[in-house]
């Protein structure tokens, strides 16, 4: 099974407008019909394209829904609020707002469930959603370091591992809060979460060598 959309093809170039219409139609079908009721034929009708157009771009429903949901998360932007805490609060609110949308909620939960027995789908989720949104962590951390709120990280491998961990903590916490616990990510929760996260960020940049930590 093909797990990624080809970057380019020979012949007629892909239509950006058609792609946008297909992804929008997929999200609308998710809200109206749910995962089990969604078919590529229905999506094609809603988007005003031939069914063969969908199959030239996506191998099946799983891949199509991942890309439709991924486009929603591409709307995330890290605000430049002047402080690390304000930046984190801003992006967490955006993330929670997107997850509250019916098409994001139903689509994400469905593909996550399907990916438990589909390695190719799991890889597509990682490439299309997780890895694309790690940009927010890298950008926010670089800004905070430039402002002196976080110390620089000199070891690239440690910095990369920390970025992965930060993303996992933020994404996991917000998804659990909004989709699993079905609780609102309100201002009070976001502020408490941000304070806890910043404490953890400072901890990850402290020396791990006991001798170094005890040095005068």
Residue, then its C-alpha position, 0 to 999 in steps of 0.5 A: x500500500x502506498x503510504x505517501x502522496x507522491x511529490x510529483x508525477x509526469x503528465x498533467x500537474x496536480x490541481x491545488x484547488x482540487x486537492x483543497x476541495x477534496x480535503x474540505x469534502x473529506x472533513x465535511x463527510x466525517x462530520x456528517x457520516x462519521x468514519x464508518x460512513x465515509x466513502x471515497x465516492x461520496x467525497x468525490x461527489x462532494x468535491x466535484x471531482x471524478x473518483x479516479x482523481x482521488x485514487x490518483x492522489x490517495x491509496x485509500x480512506x486512511x491516507x485521505x483522512x490523515x491528510x484532511x486532518x493534517x491540513x487543520x493542524x497546519x493552521x497552528x502558528x506560534x505567537x510571538x508574544x514576548x515571553x515563553x509562557x505567553x507563546x506556549x499558552x497561545x499555541x496550546x489554546x489554538x491546538x485545543x480549539x482545533x481539537x474541539x472541531x468535530x472534523x478534527x476530533x472524529x478524524x484524528x481518533x479514527x486514524x489513530x485507532x486504525x493505525x494500531x494495526x497498520x504500520x504504514x498508516x502510523x508512519x503517515x501520521x508521524x510524517x504528516x502531523x507529528x513531524x510537521x508540527x514539531x516546527x512549533x517546538x523548535x521555533x519556540x525554543x529558539x526564541x526563548x533562548x534568544x531572549x535568555x529565558x532558556x539556556x542554549x543547548x550545545x549538543x545537537x542530539x540532546x536538543x533533538x531528544x528534548x524537542x521530541x519530548x516537549x512535543x510529546x508532552x504538549x500534544x499528549x496532554x492537550x489530546x488527553x485533556x480534550x478528547x480522552x477526558x473530554x474536559x475543556x482546556x480553559x485559561x486556568x488549565x492552560x496556565x497551570x499546564x504552561x507553568x508545569x511545562x516551563x519548570x520541566x524545560x528548565x530542568x531538561x537544560x540543567x547538568x546531569x552530572x552530579x559532580x557538575x551540579x555540585x560544583x561551586 
